[in-house]
Amino acid sequence: MIAQDIMSTCVISLNVHDSVKAAKEIFKQYDCSIIPLKDKEGRLLGVVWEKDLLDIQDPTQSLDAFVSSEYIK
């Protein structure tokens, strides 16, 4: 078996402006525990773990709270 046998060409990602509710739905839909987080230009900012969303009370909150002000540009 080689990497291309198990890799997917469909890459799931979240946008920094997505809501917590939308992110939870994507985690559930794709049955994953970690998803890349991108900015509006499509640059990778980091990743969001499903467990990071568990304690958030406001489902309308955007994911920008997960972004460090000092990410690599």
N, CA, C and O atoms as a Tinker XYZ file with bonds, in Angstrom:
   292  protein
     1  N      0.840000   -1.174000    0.000000    73     2
     2  CA     0.000000    0.000000    0.000000    64     1     3
     3  C      0.891000    1.246000    0.000000    63     2     4     5
     4  O      1.906000    1.304000    0.695000    81     3
     5  N      0.490000    2.228000   -0.789000    73     3     6
     6  CA     1.222000    3.492000   -0.832000    64     5     7
     7  C      0.282000    4.639000   -0.442000    63     6     8     9
     8  O     -0.936000    4.463000   -0.392000    81     7
     9  N      0.852000    5.795000   -0.171000    73     7    10
    10  CA     0.083000    6.929000    0.350000    64     9    11
    11  C     -1.129000    7.268000   -0.514000    63    10    12    13
    12  O     -2.206000    7.543000    0.015000    81    11
    13  N     -0.969000    7.252000   -1.816000    73    11    14
    14  CA    -2.095000    7.630000   -2.670000    64    13    15
    15  C     -3.279000    6.667000   -2.547000    63    14    16    17
    16  O     -4.397000    7.014000   -2.929000    81    15
    17  N     -3.047000    5.476000   -2.025000    73    15    18
    18  CA    -4.129000    4.516000   -1.837000    64    17    19
    19  C     -5.067000    4.912000   -0.695000    63    18    20    21
    20  O     -6.234000    4.521000   -0.686000    81    19
    21  N     -4.561000    5.683000    0.262000    73    19    22
    22  CA    -5.388000    6.059000    1.409000    64    21    23
    23  C     -5.639000    7.559000    1.510000    63    22    24    25
    24  O     -6.439000    7.990000    2.341000    81    23
    25  N     -4.980000    8.358000    0.690000    73    23    26
    26  CA    -5.152000    9.807000    0.737000    64    25    27
    27  C     -6.412000   10.234000    0.005000    63    26    28    29
    28  O     -6.882000    9.548000   -0.903000    81    27
    29  N     -6.943000   11.355000    0.404000    73    27    30
    30  CA    -8.118000   11.928000   -0.231000    64    29    31
    31  C     -7.723000   13.209000   -0.949000    63    30    32    33
    32  O     -6.882000   13.964000   -0.461000    81    31
    33  N     -8.321000   13.454000   -2.094000    73    31    34
    34  CA    -8.045000   14.704000   -2.805000    64    33    35
    35  C     -8.982000   15.814000   -2.352000    63    34    36    37
    36  O     -8.770000   16.983000   -2.673000    81    35
    37  N    -10.007000   15.449000   -1.612000    73    35    38
    38  CA   -10.941000   16.427000   -1.064000    64    37    39
    39  C    -10.431000   16.841000    0.314000    63    38    40    41
    40  O    -10.460000   16.049000    1.257000    81    39
    41  N     -9.969000   18.068000    0.425000    73    39    42
    42  CA    -9.419000   18.546000    1.693000    64    41    43
    43  C    -10.462000   19.397000    2.400000    63    42    44    45
    44  O    -10.956000   20.382000    1.851000    81    43
    45  N    -10.782000   19.010000    3.606000    73    43    46
    46  CA   -11.750000   19.731000    4.419000    64    45    47
    47  C    -10.994000   20.784000    5.227000    63    46    48    49
    48  O     -9.945000   20.494000    5.802000    81    47
    49  N    -11.523000   21.995000    5.269000    73    47    50
    50  CA   -10.905000   23.028000    6.101000    64    49    51
    51  C    -11.985000   23.956000    6.622000    63    50    52    53
    52  O    -13.102000   23.993000    6.106000    81    51
    53  N    -11.632000   24.700000    7.649000    73    51    54
    54  CA   -12.511000   25.701000    8.226000    64    53    55
    55  C    -11.945000   27.076000    7.927000    63    54    56    57
    56  O    -10.735000   27.245000    7.777000    81    55
    57  N    -12.832000   28.055000    7.843000    73    55    58
    58  CA   -12.426000   29.433000    7.644000    64    57    59
    59  C    -12.499000   30.146000    8.988000    63    58    60    61
    60  O    -13.356000   29.839000    9.817000    81    59
    61  N    -11.614000   31.080000    9.193000    73    59    62
    62  CA   -11.533000   31.800000   10.460000    64    61    63
    63  C    -12.851000   32.503000   10.802000    63    62    64    65
    64  O    -13.114000   32.780000   11.973000    81    63
    65  N    -13.670000   32.791000    9.809000    73    63    66
    66  CA   -14.941000   33.468000   10.054000    64    65    67
    67  C    -16.113000   32.505000   10.226000    63    66    68    69
    68  O    -17.240000   32.944000   10.456000    81    67
    69  N    -15.865000   31.199000   10.118000    73    67    70
    70  CA   -16.920000   30.211000   10.364000    64    69    71
    71  C    -17.334000   30.256000   11.830000    63    70    72    73
    72  O    -16.524000   30.569000   12.703000    81    71
    73  N    -18.575000   29.946000   12.089000    73    71    74
    74  CA   -19.062000   29.922000   13.466000    64    73    75
    75  C    -18.700000   28.593000   14.134000    63    74    76    77
    76  O    -18.393000   27.606000   13.466000    81    75
    77  N    -18.746000   28.596000   15.436000    73    75    78
    78  CA   -18.514000   27.372000   16.207000    64    77    79
    79  C    -19.554000   26.327000   15.823000    63    78    80    81
    80  O    -19.234000   25.146000   15.684000    81    79
    81  N    -20.794000   26.760000   15.654000    73    79    82
    82  CA   -21.863000   25.836000   15.268000    64    81    83
    83  C    -21.553000   25.176000   13.922000    63    82    84    85
    84  O    -21.685000   23.960000   13.782000    81    83
    85  N    -21.144000   25.970000   12.939000    73    83    86
    86  CA   -20.815000   25.423000   11.620000    64    85    87
    87  C    -19.639000   24.451000   11.722000    63    86    88    89
    88  O    -19.629000   23.408000   11.068000    81    87
    89  N    -18.658000   24.797000   12.539000    73    87    90
    90  CA   -17.491000   23.924000   12.708000    64    89    91
    91  C    -17.890000   22.588000   13.326000    63    90    92    93
    92  O    -17.424000   21.535000   12.891000    81    91
    93  N    -18.746000   22.632000   14.334000    73    91    94
    94  CA   -19.201000   21.389000   14.968000    64    93    95
    95  C    -19.933000   20.503000   13.968000    63    94    96    97
    96  O    -19.778000   19.282000   13.985000    81    95
    97  N    -20.730000   21.118000   13.098000    73    95    98
    98  CA   -21.456000   20.356000   12.078000    64    97    99
    99  C    -20.491000   19.686000   11.097000    63    98   100   101
   100  O    -20.717000   18.551000   10.675000    81    99
   101  N    -19.421000   20.387000   10.739000    73    99   102
   102  CA   -18.433000   19.817000    9.823000    64   101   103
   103  C    -17.684000   18.668000   10.489000    63   102   104   105
   104  O    -17.446000   17.637000    9.860000    81   103
   105  N    -17.314000   18.837000   11.752000    73   103   106
   106  CA   -16.657000   17.743000   12.477000    64   105   107
   107  C    -17.548000   16.508000   12.489000    63   106   108   109
   108  O    -17.075000   15.393000   12.271000    81   107
   109  N    -18.826000   16.705000   12.741000    73   107   110
   110  CA   -19.763000   15.577000   12.798000    64   109   111
   111  C    -19.963000   14.954000   11.412000    63   110   112   113
   112  O    -19.957000   13.731000   11.269000    81   111
   113  N    -20.140000   15.797000   10.404000    73   111   114
   114  CA   -20.396000   15.311000    9.042000    64   113   115
   115  C    -19.257000   14.450000    8.509000    63   114   116   117
   116  O    -19.490000   13.418000    7.881000    81   115
   117  N    -18.022000   14.882000    8.766000    73   115   118
   118  CA   -16.868000   14.188000    8.209000    64   117   119
   119  C    -16.191000   13.244000    9.207000    63   118   120   121
   120  O    -15.185000   12.615000    8.881000    81   119
   121  N    -16.741000   13.146000   10.415000    73   119   122
   122  CA   -16.231000   12.229000   11.434000    64   121   123
   123  C    -14.718000   12.360000   11.617000    63   122   124   125
   124  O    -13.973000   11.386000   11.503000    81   123
   125  N    -14.286000   13.590000   11.902000    73   123   126
   126  CA   -12.857000   13.824000   12.132000    64   125   127
   127  C    -12.695000   14.582000   13.449000    63   126   128   129
   128  O    -13.666000   15.107000   13.993000    81   127
   129  N    -11.477000   14.634000   13.950000    73   127   130
   130  CA   -11.242000   15.294000   15.234000    64   129   131
   131  C    -10.341000   16.521000   15.118000    63   130   132   133
   132  O    -10.176000   17.264000   16.086000    81   131
   133  N     -9.761000   16.735000   13.941000    73   131   134
   134  CA    -8.891000   17.890000   13.724000    64   133   135
   135  C     -9.070000   18.376000   12.286000    63   134   136   137
   136  O     -9.092000   17.578000   11.348000    81   135
   137  N     -9.199000   19.699000   12.125000    73   135   138
   138  CA    -9.414000   20.279000   10.801000    64   137   139
   139  C     -8.533000   21.527000   10.666000    63   138   140   141
   140  O     -8.453000   22.326000   11.599000    81   139
   141  N     -7.870000   21.703000    9.511000    73   139   142
   142  CA    -7.068000   22.910000    9.280000    64   141   143
   143  C     -7.941000   24.168000    9.307000    63   142   144   145
   144  O     -9.106000   24.139000    8.912000    81   143
   145  N     -7.362000   25.256000    9.776000    73   143   146
   146  CA    -8.045000   26.552000    9.852000    64   145   147
   147  C     -7.323000   27.527000    8.934000    63   146   148   149
   148  O     -6.113000   27.721000    9.044000    81   147
   149  N     -8.088000   28.148000    8.015000    73   147   150
   150  CA    -7.507000   29.080000    7.044000    64   149   151
   151  C     -8.069000   30.482000    7.223000    63   150   152   153
   152  O     -9.148000   30.669000    7.784000    81   151
   153  N     -7.311000   31.470000    6.733000    73   151   154
   154  CA    -7.817000   32.838000    6.739000    64   153   155
   155  C     -8.603000   33.075000    5.446000    63   154   156   157
   156  O     -8.767000   32.160000    4.639000    81   155
   157  N     -9.086000   34.309000    5.253000    73   155   158
   158  CA    -9.935000   34.578000    4.088000    64   157   159
   159  C     -9.172000   34.480000    2.761000    63   158   160   161
   160  O     -9.789000   34.353000    1.703000    81   159
   161  N     -7.844000   34.538000    2.811000    73   159   162
   162  CA    -7.037000   34.379000    1.600000    64   161   163
   163  C     -6.639000   32.924000    1.358000    63   162   164   165
   164  O     -5.962000   32.615000    0.377000    81   163
   165  N     -7.061000   32.038000    2.252000    73   163   166
   166  CA    -6.756000   30.622000    2.095000    64   165   167
   167  C     -5.436000   30.190000    2.718000    63   166   168   169
   168  O     -5.002000   29.054000    2.526000    81   167
   169  N     -4.795000   31.087000    3.464000    73   167   170
   170  CA    -3.534000   30.742000    4.132000    64   169   171
   171  C     -3.808000   29.940000    5.397000    63   170   172   173
   172  O     -4.744000   30.233000    6.141000    81   171
   173  N     -2.992000   28.939000    5.629000    73   171   174
   174  CA    -3.133000   28.098000    6.810000    64   173   175
   175  C     -2.750000   28.875000    8.062000    63   174   176   177
   176  O     -1.660000   29.440000    8.151000    81   175
   177  N     -3.666000   28.894000    9.032000    73   175   178
   178  CA    -3.409000   29.579000   10.298000    64   177   179
   179  C     -3.076000   28.600000   11.407000    63   178   180   181
   180  O     -2.398000   28.946000   12.374000    81   179
   181  N     -3.554000   27.388000   11.261000    73   179   182
   182  CA    -3.364000   26.383000   12.297000    64   181   183
   183  C     -4.400000   25.295000   12.143000    63   182   184   185
   184  O     -4.873000   25.021000   11.039000    81   183
   185  N     -4.748000   24.678000   13.252000    73   183   186
   186  CA    -5.755000   23.626000   13.239000    64   185   187
   187  C     -6.718000   23.830000   14.399000    63   186   188   189
   188  O     -6.384000   24.455000   15.405000    81   187
   189  N     -7.909000   23.295000   14.236000    73   187   190
   190  CA    -8.906000   23.308000   15.305000    64   189   191
   191  C     -9.178000   21.859000   15.670000    63   190   192   193
   192  O     -9.450000   21.029000   14.802000    81   191
   193  N     -9.102000   21.566000   16.948000    73   191   194
   194  CA    -9.441000   20.237000   17.450000    64   193   195
   195  C    -10.899000   20.258000   17.873000    63   194   196   197
   196  O    -11.375000   21.253000   18.420000    81   195
   197  N    -11.602000   19.179000   17.625000    73   195   198
   198  CA   -13.003000   19.087000   18.005000    64   197   199
   199  C    -13.181000   19.351000   19.498000    63   198   200   201
   200  O    -14.140000   20.009000   19.902000    81   199
   201  N    -12.273000   18.846000   20.308000    73   199   202
   202  CA   -12.384000   19.024000   21.763000    64   201   203
   203  C    -12.262000   20.491000   22.174000    63   202   204   205
   204  O    -12.747000   20.870000   23.240000    81   203
   205  N    -11.619000   21.329000   21.343000    73   203   206
   206  CA   -11.499000   22.757000   21.646000    64   205   207
   207  C    -12.853000   23.458000   21.623000    63   206   208   209
   208  O    -13.025000   24.502000   22.251000    81   207
   209  N    -13.812000   22.885000   20.900000    73   207   210
   210  CA   -15.112000   23.518000   20.742000    64   209   211
   211  C    -16.124000   23.112000   21.815000    63   210   212   213
   212  O    -17.194000   23.712000   21.916000    81   211
   213  N    -15.797000   22.112000   22.604000    73   211   214
   214  CA   -16.760000   21.548000   23.546000    64   213   215
   215  C    -17.230000   22.528000   24.621000    63   214   216   217
   216  O    -18.403000   22.508000   24.993000    81   215
   217  N    -16.354000   23.372000   25.119000    73   215   218
   218  CA   -16.694000   24.260000   26.233000    64   217   219
   219  C    -17.214000   25.629000   25.799000    63   218   220   221
   220  O    -17.540000   26.459000   26.647000    81   219
   221  N    -17.295000   25.872000   24.513000    73   219   222
   222  CA   -17.745000   27.181000   24.050000    64   221   223
   223  C    -19.265000   27.265000   24.141000    63   222   224   225
   224  O    -19.980000   26.438000   23.576000    81   223
   225  N    -19.744000   28.269000   24.857000    73   223   226
   226  CA   -21.182000   28.417000   25.109000    64   225   227
   227  C    -21.927000   29.099000   23.960000    63   226   228   229
   228  O    -23.094000   28.793000   23.714000    81   227
   229  N    -21.268000   30.015000   23.261000    73   227   230
   230  CA   -21.929000   30.789000   22.207000    64   229   231
   231  C    -21.674000   30.137000   20.842000    63   230   232   233
   232  O    -20.567000   30.244000   20.313000    81   231
   233  N    -22.673000   29.465000   20.264000    73   231   234
   234  CA   -22.479000   28.785000   18.988000    64   233   235
   235  C    -22.282000   29.735000   17.809000    63   234   236   237
   236  O    -21.854000   29.317000   16.733000    81   235
   237  N    -22.597000   31.020000   18.018000    73   235   238
   238  CA   -22.422000   31.984000   16.928000    64   237   239
   239  C    -21.020000   32.591000   16.917000    63   238   240   241
   240  O    -20.667000   33.314000   15.986000    81   239
   241  N    -20.225000   32.305000   17.935000    73   239   242
   242  CA   -18.856000   32.826000   18.011000    64   241   243
   243  C    -18.062000   32.333000   16.815000    63   242   244   245
   244  O    -18.175000   31.170000   16.427000    81   243
   245  N    -17.257000   33.213000   16.226000    73   243   246
   246  CA   -16.432000   32.796000   15.094000    64   245   247
   247  C    -15.150000   32.132000   15.592000    63   246   248   249
   248  O    -14.777000   32.252000   16.759000    81   247
   249  N    -14.497000   31.439000   14.686000    73   247   250
   250  CA   -13.288000   30.696000   15.039000    64   249   251
   251  C    -12.053000   31.580000   15.164000    63   250   252   253
   252  O    -10.969000   31.077000   15.461000    81   251
   253  N    -12.191000   32.879000   14.944000    73   251   254
   254  CA   -11.021000   33.753000   15.057000    64   253   255
   255  C    -10.441000   33.773000   16.468000    63   254   256   257
   256  O     -9.301000   34.195000   16.661000    81   255
   257  N    -11.208000   33.324000   17.450000    73   255   258
   258  CA   -10.709000   33.233000   18.819000    64   257   259
   259  C     -9.602000   32.183000   18.946000    63   258   260   261
   260  O     -8.841000   32.202000   19.915000    81   259
   261  N     -9.507000   31.276000   17.984000    73   259   262
   262  CA    -8.505000   30.223000   18.017000    64   261   263
   263  C     -7.196000   30.637000   17.363000    63   262   264   265
   264  O     -6.226000   29.880000   17.388000    81   263
   265  N     -7.158000   31.824000   16.780000    73   263   266
   266  CA    -5.990000   32.270000   16.040000    64   265   267
   267  C     -5.081000   33.106000   16.921000    63   266   268   269
   268  O     -5.518000   34.088000   17.522000    81   267
   269  N     -3.834000   32.722000   16.994000    73   267   270
   270  CA    -2.844000   33.497000   17.726000    64   269   271
   271  C     -2.535000   34.765000   16.935000    63   270   272   273
   272  O     -2.555000   34.745000   15.704000    81   271
   273  N     -2.255000   35.846000   17.614000    73   271   274
   274  CA    -1.912000   37.092000   16.918000    64   273   275
   275  C     -0.520000   37.017000   16.310000    63   274   276   277
   276  O     -0.112000   37.918000   15.578000    81   275
   277  N      0.203000   35.961000   16.604000    73   275   278
   278  CA     1.576000   35.847000   16.106000    64   277   279
   279  C      1.766000   34.604000   15.244000    63   278   280   281
   280  O      2.754000   33.888000   15.405000    81   279
   281  N      0.828000   34.339000   14.326000    73   279   282
   282  CA     0.987000   33.187000   13.458000    64   281   283
   283  C      2.003000   33.477000   12.350000    63   282   284   285
   284  O      2.273000   34.632000   12.020000    81   283
   285  N      2.544000   32.431000   11.800000    73   283   286
   286  CA     3.564000   32.579000   10.747000    64   285   287
   287  C      2.920000   33.032000    9.465000    63   286   288   289
   288  O      1.934000   32.443000    9.022000    81   287
   289  N      3.467000   34.081000    8.853000    73   287   290
   290  CA     2.918000   34.610000    7.604000    64   289   291
   291  C      3.695000   34.100000    6.421000    63   290   292
   292  O      3.377000   34.439000    5.281000    81   291
